[in-house]
Every structure is written in C-alpha cells, then in structure tokens.
Amino acid sequence: MNRLSPTFCVMPHLGLAIQNDGDMCVCNLNSQSYELDGLAQTIDKITVDQIWSSPTRTSIANMLDTGIKNPGCNVCWDAEAAGKQSTRQLLNEAFGDIEPDPNQPRILILKPGNTCNAACRICFPTTSSSWYKDAYELEKVKDPTLKFNSYIKKFESVKNSFNPDSPNMWPILKDWYKKLKFIDIYGGEPFLISGLWLSLQEAIDNGYAKGIDLRISTNGSIWNEDYMHILSQFKTVDIGVSIDSHVEREFEYMRHKLNYKITIDHTKKIIAFTNQFEHMLTRISCTVSVLNIWNLNEIYSNLNEELSTTISVTNFVYMPDHYDIRHLPREVKALIIEKLKHNLEFLPVINFMDQIIEGCVMYWPKFCMTTDKLDKVRGTNFKDVYTEWYSVLEPYWDYKKPNPSWYGSCGFSS
C-alpha cells in the first residue's frame, strides 16, 4: 500500500464489492470485474474467497498505488473534478489506517441480489425483480416471438447466487465477520432478502457485530422491527432511505410500484427507532437524476421539514447513462443553475452537472425516447406528472435526429 500516492485508494487492498448480478469488483462504483483465468466470474460459479485472489485486484491496486488513474474508477475521478468529495477520498479517510488481510477483505460492499418491490425508473431488471414485466414488454417490441419465461431465464444466476442456502457466499461471510470492519449493504431491497438477515444474525451470535460499522440503503417502504433490532446490535449503523421527491405523483412515477404515504410513514418509524440510539442514524438519500433535478430545491426543503433529518443530495445517477444530469442540454443546465446557485448545499450538484462529458448527443435523446416508451408500457405520462419541467424540456424533446448544438462540446462526441 502506498498511502502517499495521489490516486491511492484503500479499496483494492481492503475491499470487495459483490454486485446484484453476482459480479465482483473493487467497489460498487468500479466498472472493472474481477477475473480468474482471464474470465469475469460470478458468485453462482465461484466462491467469494476464491475471487479475493483475483489478479485483477492486484493490478488495480498497483495502478492506484503508483499514481495511475484506473479508468474503472471514473465515477470517483468525475466526483473529484466536480468539487465533490469522492467515495475514494471518504473511504481513505475512514479506513486508511486499517491493515489489509491477505485472506479476506476488511470492507465489504454487498448487493445481495435483485429482489425488490419497486421498479424505479433509474433501475433495471438486474437490480430489481419488479422490473421483469416492463423490461419484457420493451424487449417484446423488438422480438414479438420472445416468451416471458425465456426472457427471465437470463436472471437465474442472480437468483442462484443469493438464495439463503447459496454455498458460495453466506457460509464464507460467517467466517469473514471476525475481521470485517465495515459492511455497506444495498438492494434490490435489503428488507426483502431473507438470507441477508440470517447472515447478519450470525455475526451477532458469534460476537462479531459489535466490531463492525454497518451502512444500509433501503427504499423505506418496509417496516420490520425485528430487522431493526438486528441492525441495532452492530457497532454503528447508518440507514439511508431513498426518497427522491416530496410530491406524491412524482415520487410514485420515479419509484414505480411504491406508495408515497406508506413510504413516508415507514420512514418516520425508522427515524424514530434510530433516534433511540446514539450509534444509529437515518438520513434521506435524494438520488439526483434528470427526473428530479428541476425541483431539487423544493424537494430538499420539503423533505427536510417533513422528516427532520439529514437530507443528502450528492448521490448522482451515473447508470443508466440517460438519467445522468450531465447529458442535459446546456441551455436547460443554465436555467437549473440559476435556480440552485443561491444555496451552497447544491454547489456539488452544479459542479457535477456542468461537467462536459462524452455522449450527450446520444444519451439525452435516449432519455426522451426511453421515457416515452416506458410511459406507454406503464400507462403513465411524464408530461402530466412534471408539467412545468416538461415545458422547459419540450423544445429539446427530439430523438429522431441529432442536435449537437444543444449540448455544448460534449454534443459532438459519441
């Protein structure tokens, strides 16, 4: 480890990310899969302790230790360029003094499958099982002969990787808990994944939970007091609840299949529970995308008033690319900046959005086209839900021909 390297990151030395599809890599933001024998591996085919020995991990560590920016880490490089503290920098501050263990990670990022009760606009079938039907309908337009059962077979590996009795991860985690320092849990929806809670209970039963800091992200739609008591047994607990709007129709458009009133009610229960403990906290993570950037100021103010807890607005959508606010037409960006510039809380948002990146000429039209297609499948209408926002976007709602002049320099890239 070379902590003095300007590109140093603790993650290839300490961390392992297990992704929704069973893929494994440095962290949940890194795009380079760990390989063995020259092939990317998934957890339905190989155990997590085997992938820990991947030469890909060593290669990434060596690059970052010698001042070379690994391209798979572009999310962090982009965040730092925007003036936002990147995940790399945050993790270096938090875990830079932890010594690596040659036999296992000390930090675990866990996305145990795609079981979820929501079909959020910014998700897709690999991250949410509730997306299957809509994704199938979209695919069937291209191939009318496609059968639903044939379509969902592609997600069998996800199911096989994270079943409660899956042998390639849960039993190994039971041994790893002794030396793990931090676990970061995402979904699907974690409160629906039974194997996760059985495993966390093992960490408690074996006396290891009190040495582990835990962070967990949830859509807030589920209240389970038994699971909350399990969380309370860990050293520290940070619960991030994903709420992207204070307007009911907008929330339910973005977080399709969820009920706004129920989500707010359950979120208040989560907040009340964590407020009983000094080592627990609940924060609202407002995921910033093309869908809610126009009303971000109002969303922030109203959620803050409604829930009286920390509201974070620095979780930006990178994937799917067409929801990335950096691909908005430049004149639209200027209007948004005018709305946000008076609040320092939004400076990282402005800096991020104002970056020039490749692909706008492709991804902005893709947003318009995908929105129209998915609205048709779901029986929804962006224009009716976001009346004011659509009136701003309408002059640019054209995906039948390229208009590179709309996007600035990035419009000329592909």
N, C-alpha and C positions, 0 to 999 in steps of 0.2 A: 504493500500500500504506500502510495506517495501522496500524503495529505497536502503537500505544498503545490502540487500540480494545479494549474488554473482550471483544468477541466475535471479535477478529481471528483469521484462520486463513490459513496460507500456501498452503493447497491450491488455492483458485480462482486464485491468482496463479502458482503453480508447478507444480501437479499435474494429472494426467489419470488417471482410472480407466477401464480397459477391462474391462467385465464379461463374465461367462460367455456371456451371450446376444448379445454384440456391442454392447450398450448402452454409452453413455459418459457419465461424470458427474465430479463434483469428486473423489470418493474412493469407496472400496469400501463406506463406511458411509452415504454420502449417498443419499437416495432420489429426487432430482430429476434427471431425464435432461436431457442437453444437447440443445437443439433448434436446428434451422436451418429457416427459413421456417415457423416455428410448429409444426414436427413433430419428435418424437423420432426420432433416427437410429440405425441400427445399422451395424456395420462391414462388413457384406456389401453395403451400398448406398453407403457414403461413406468417403472416406479419413480417417485419423486427423488429418492436418494440416488438413483442412477443418473438422472438428468442433472443433478447437482455437480457431477463430474464432467459436464459438457465442456469441450474445448472452446465453444463459443463464449462462455462466461469468462474464461481466461483471456481470450482475445480482446473482449470489450474492456476488461479491467486494465490490460496493458495499454490500450489506446488512451483511456482516460487518465491513467497514471503518468503518461508522457506528453500531455498537453494536446492530444489529438481529439477533436470533436467527433465522436461516433455519430454517424448520420441517423442511426436508430433512435437517438436521443433528441431529435429536433424539437419535440414539444418543450423540453426544458430550455434549449437554446432560444427558441422563439419567446418564451416567457421572460427570459432574462433580457432579451432585446427590447421587450415592451416595458421594461422597468418593474416587472413583477418578480417577486421572489419565487424562484422556481422550486419544483419538488426536489431537485438535486440539492439545492442550497439548503432547503429546510431539513432534509434528511442528514446532510452533512453536519448541520448544527446540532441536531438531536442525537445522532448516533456516531459521530466522528471519533469518539474515544473508545468505542467497542472493538474488541479484538475479534478477528474472524475465527471461525472454527473450520478446519479442513473437511469435516464430515457432514456438515449441515449448515443451513442458513441461520442467522440470528434474527433476521427480519423476514416476515412472510406476508406477501400480498395475496389475498385469496379471493377468487371469484368462483365460488363453487357451483357452477352450472348456470342454467338459464331459466329455472323455474321462477315464474313471475306472474302476478295477477294484473299487470299493466302492459299496455302496448304503446309505450311512449313514442312520440314522433321521432325523437332523436335516437331511438334504439332500432334493433333489427332482430331476426329470429335467433341468432347465435346468443344474444344477450337476454332475450325474453321469449318464453314459450307461448305467451299470449299473442305474439306476432305471427304465429304459424298460418292462421287462416288468411289474414290480409296479404301476407307475403305470397301465399299460394295463389290467391286471386290475381295478384300482379304478374306472377310468373305465367299463369294460365293464358294471359293475353298473348304472350309470345309463343306458347306451345299449348294449344287447345286440347291436345291428347294427354296432357300431364294429369295424373291422378294424385289426389291428396296424400294417400298413403305412400306413394312413391316419393313425393316431394319431401315428406318429413323424415324419411329414412336417412337423409343426409345429417340429421341431428342425433342419430343413435349413439355416436361416440360421446356426445355431451352427456346423455343420459347414463351411459355405461361408466363414465369417468367419476360421477359424483353421487351414485347411489349410496345409501348408508352402508351397504356391505361391500363397496368397492375396495379391493385389496391393495391398490397401488398408491393410495394417499392416506386415508384415515388411520390405519394402523401405524404408519410411519410418523404421522403427526403426533401420535400418542407418545412416541419416544423423543421427538424433537422438542416438545413443550419444555423440557427441562432446561434447555439452553436458549430458547426463543426469548427475545426481549420486546418485540413489537409485532403485532398482527393487525393488518389493515384489511377489512372484510367488505366486499361489495356483493352485488347480485348479478343477475336475477334479483329476486327479493329475498334477502337473507332470512327473514322471519318465516319463510315458507320452506326452508331447506333443512329437513329434519336431521340429516347426517351432520350438519354443522353444529347443532346444539348438543347432540350426543358427544361429539368430539370435544367441544368446549367444557362439557361437564366432566370429561375425563381429565382435562387439565386441572380442574378444581379438585377432583377426587384424589389425584396424585400429588397435590400440594404445590403445583407449579403456577397456578393462576395469579397468585399474589406477586409474582416477579415479572408479569407480562403486561405491558401497556397495550390497550386494545382500542382500535377505531373501527366503527361500523357505519355503513351507509344504508339507509332504508328509504322507501317511498312514503313512509308514515301512515300507510293505510291499515296497518295491522297493530292491534294492541294485544300483547301476550305477557302477562305479568310474570309468569314462570320464567320466560326467557329474559326478562329484565332483571330478575333476581340472579340468574346465571351471570349476566354481564356485570352485575354489581360486585362479584367476587374477584374481579381482576384488579390489577394494581391501579390503573387509571382507565377511564372509559370516555371516549369522545364519540357521541352519536350524531351523525349528520343526516338530517331529514331533507329530502329533495322536494322543494316546493318552488315552482317557477313563476307563479303569478298569484295575486290576491283576488283576481277576477274569476269567478266560478267558471264561466263559459271558456275562458282562455286556459285555465288550469286543466279542465276536462278535455279540451282539444289537444293540449300538449301531452298530458298524462292520461291517454285514452284508456277507458275502462275503469278509471278510478273515480270516486265520488269526492268532490271538494269538501263538503261539510263533514263527512266522515273522517277524511284525512286530517282536517284541522282539529277535530275533536280528539282523535287518537294522538296527534302530535302534542296537544296540550297535556294529555295524560303522560306521555313520555317525558315532557319537560318537567311536570310536577314530580314524577318519580326521581329523575336525576337531581332535581333541586334538593332532595333529602340528603344527598351525599356530597361531601367535599371533593371526592375523587372522580365524580361523574359530571358530564356537561352535555347539553344538547344545543346544537347550532343548526340553523336553517341554511342549507346549501341551495342557492338560487342559480341553477345552471344557465349560463348566458349563451343564447343562440340567436339566430335570425328571428325566431318566433317571438321572443320577449324583449329584445334589445330596445325597441321603441319606447316601451313603457317601464323601463328598468327603474327609473327614479321613483315612480309611483309605486311599483312593486316593493321596492326596498322600504319606503316609508310606511306603507300599509302593513306589510308583514311584521315590521318592527313594532308597530303599535299593537297589532293583533296578538302577537306571540311573546313579546317582551323577552327576546333572547337574541343572541348574536346572529346577524344575517351576513352571509358570505356571498359576494358577487364576483368572485375571481375564479370560479370553476367554468372554464370556457369549453365549448364543444369544438373538438378537432375532427372527430369522426361521428357520423358520416360528414364528409367534406362540405356538402352543400348546405349544412346548417352553421358553418363557420362564419362568424360575422366579418371576417377579413375579406370575404368574397362579395360583400355588398357593393353596389355602385357607389362611386366616390362622392357624388352629389348627395346621396342618401346618408352616407357617413358624415358629411358636413352638417346636415340637419340634426343628426343624433348627437354629435359632439356639442352643438350649441345647446342642446337640452341637458347634457350631463356635466358640462365643464365647470359649473358653479359648485359642485360637490367633490371634494378631494377623494372621497370614497371611490369615485368612479375613474380616477386618473389611470389606474392599471387597465381598466376596460377600454378607455380611449386609446391608450398607447398600443394595446393589443390590436384593436380594430383597425388602427391607422397604419398597420404594417403593410408593406407591399409584398405579396407572395404570388407564386405562380398559380395559374388555373382558374382565375376569376371568370374568364370568358367561357369556361366550361361549367364551373360549379354553380354560379349564380343562375344561369338558365336551368340547370338541373334542379335547383331548389323549386323554381316555379313549376316545372313540369312534374316533378315528384309530388308536390303539393296538390296540384290538380288531379293527378291520377289517384292518389290516396284518398282525397276527398270523395271521389266518385265511388271508390270501394266502400268507404266508411259512411257515406251519406252525410258528410259534413261539408262546411263551406268556409274556407279561410276568409273570404270577403265579408261574410256576415259576422264572423267571430271577431275579426280585427278590422273594423270599419275604417277607423282613422289611419291605421298602419297601412292598410291596403291602398287607401287613397294616395299615400306617399309613394308606394311601390308600383302602382298601376302603370305609370309611363314606362317602367322597365320590365314589365311582365311579358317578356317575349322570348320564347325558347325555340323559335323556328329559324332564327338567323342570328349570327354572331354580331354583337355590337361592342367591339373592343374599346371604343372611346368612352364607354360608361365607367370603366374600371380603373383608369389610370395605367401606369406602367404594367401592372400585372395582367391587364386585359390582353396583352399581346403574347402572353405565354400560353402554353397548352399543357 
